[in-house]
Amino acid sequence: MSGGARALAGLAYLIAAICVLPMLAVLVAALTGGTDTISHLMETVLPRYAASTLALVGLVATGTLAIGVGAAWLVTMTRFPGVRILEVALVLPLAFPAYVLAYAYTHVLDHPGVVQSTLRDVMGWGPRDYWFPEIRSLGGAALMLTLVLYPYVYLLTRAAFLQQSATAFLAARALGKSAWQAFWRVSLPMARPAIAGGVLLAVMETIADFGTVAYFGVQTLATGIYTSWFAMADRGGAAQIALCLLAFALLLAVLERYQRGEARYHNTGKRRQTMPPAQLTGWRAGLAMALCGVPVFFGCILPIIVLFEMGLGSEQDLLSRRYVGFIQNSLTLAGAAAVLTVLAAIAVGFYQRLRPGRRAAAAGYAARLGYAVPGGVIAVGLMVPFAAFDNALDAWMRATFDYSTGLLLTGSIWLLVGAYMVRFLAAALGAYEGGQSTVHANMDAAARSLGQTPVGTLRRVHLPILTPSLLTALLIVFVDVMKELPATLIMRPFNYDTLAVQAYRLASDERLEGAAVPSLVIVAVGLLPVILICRQVGRRH
């Protein structure tokens, strides 16, 4: 192995170790925290946290399954007015963080909001003369998360339906089954791996969510970590709650990977016949338009209108020096994290190609673990060991040189950027490997025969070809970091706030109109990768 290849291997293993470090640190901190803390948690809050988390997961899984599968079937297997627009528009809610939707709908549906105020004015009711669903509830949080997460199920299920041959469906129809029976008995089971994969992705995002459940006052494992860390200053309790959440997340990750491995059953063989879409007319066409249009309206169009109206009525000046600072902080963190994460993805991905084997596969798998781990867990997992290192170093420097080093790493920008890399490296690896699959092995052989080293082959052959994939990976990570809230809240340097933190702080103070301004900026940036996805969706198979 050449010097460059050895350096690449060392770098790939180092990146994998960094990605595993938070999970190991959480495990060690939880096990060394003593049984008194976990016993107290079990007797008091942990069952409630777990029950709320499971209930939220069940509601979101059901909602995303119904909306994602139904919309995917309608836009791929039927034709009705506006289907070409709706099949692309159904992806748009993916640009919204769920907590932004929570701010918008609270402004509209809460007691002083326009809906209830109009009801009281029209009906002449007093404040206690009627019942109205409470938006700040477990059901409200589930609705917000469902509206922004169903595109995961929609995209994967749509792709699975497009890959299916019509042979099995038409055979079921020839055997006397109705269209609904053929869909239920044939098409749906064939798409099951993709559906399950999409639902599991939505569920993993659900357990990682902090902003929505914290604002609605829903006590989940994610909010329990933050409460134990800050409100109670109980590091051991936070680590033990994080360990519970980590175990749940890793279980979901294993299930998602298994379902991805089963995805080959989407297809029905080499003999494929394109499914002829059914033309809908009359009330059926109207119903299909409504079923596909409602998620788009409530997940994208209405929130944008509400946030824009809220922003106009706020006192927040986006061009003020303070807000320019928030924007600069957000762009600095997102830019640095995107570059570092993509470089890490290149190192791990190219090492897997250069030296395929168990060790390279293990490094790649470890690097992907972060996508299943909530930001709060990663934050606790990095803060605990680095805080211990900083304190030990400071104590040694005081005793030896009578000089205090303070906190060198804890609370620094670079530790926060490292947390982002761990969290989003899987997304960058997916985009990189998708592009790398187009680089034929013969290109590597030709480059090596012309005297290129492995690093030279990467620089002169791979990277020019993979530029579009790398730009996509940069954009995806950039936007994900802009939206990330729990890790930023826990790990950000003192007085170093981002747009997401500012929106959360204003909403926590019930200044929803002010929270609309940074929320709109986050959504505007989030639309960039969604537009790329929409372009891919618009290219019909």
Secondary structure by P-SEA (a helix, b strand, c coil): ccaaaaaaaaaaaaaaaaaaaaaaaaaaaaaaccaaaaaaaaaccaaaaaaaaaaaaaaaaaaaaaaaaaaaaaaccccccaaaaaaaaccccccccaaaaaaaaaaccccccaaaaaaaaaaccccccccccccccaaaaaaaaaaacaaaaaaaaaaaaaaccaaaaaaaaaacccaaaaaaccccccaaaaaaaaaaaaaaaaaaccaaaaaaccccaaaaaaaaacccccaaaaaaaaaaaaaaaaaaaaaaaaaaaaccccccccccccbbbbbbcaaaaaaaaaaaaaaaaaacaaaaaaaaaaaaacccccccaaaaaaaaaaaaaaaaaaaaaaaaaaaaaaaaaacccaaaaaaaaaaaccccccaaaaaaaaaaaaaaaaaaaaaaaaaaccccccccccccaaaaaaaaaaacaaaaaaaaaaaaaaccaaaaaaaaaacccaaaaaaccccccaaaaaaaaaaaaaaaaaacccccccccccccccaaaaaaaaaaacccccaaaaaaaaaaaaaaaaaaaaaaaaccc
